[in-house]
Amino acid sequence: MKNLLSLLLIAVCSTFFSCSGNSGGMSATAKKNIEVNDAITKAYEAGEFDKLGDYIAVDAVDHAGEEGDIKGLDNIIAEMKKWKTMMPDMKGTTTKTLADDEYVFTWSESSGTMNGQQMKMTGVDIAKFKDGKAVEHWMYMDPKDMMNMMPPPPAPMDSTTLNK
């Protein structure tokens, strides 16, 4: 999985850096998409969920749900509120952002307290934009960080427990 993520990141970076059609830098649309992407993060961190309708389309799909796709702005906001309740002090630090007129790729680290335990998560978010709003989202997290978030496995049973 980690190798696949690394290959994906290399391919994306190669694509962005090898394109010479826009020698003047990033397009205005790509810059706007980054601004909107950053605004979503800031609204989440501040708990300003009422602002998210300005940045996320009503029919958006978040493919990073715990149980599959989360469809629609209201459901996405409900999921974000749930995560904000579980990790109220979460803050993100962006390592690198890449964008074109349709997608924003953000490599970042998030940290905060979850269930009394300090957590750190490194991952890549991919957001697809249309008409200035996010319409789809994917999240790929470092596997070691995912494992650290999981509860410990139950203790193995010994032979005295099995015979009862």
SULVEN-V748058 format. One record per helix or strand of 3 or more residues. SS is the DSSP state (~ for helix, > for strand). FROM is the first residue (numbers start at 1). TO is the last residue. If there is no record, write none. Layout:
[[SS:FROM:TO] [SS:FROM:TO]]
//
This chain:
[[~:2:18] [~:28:46] [~:49:54] [>:56:62] [~:73:86] [>:91:99] [>:103:114] [>:117:130] [>:133:141] [~:143:149] [~:159:162]]
//
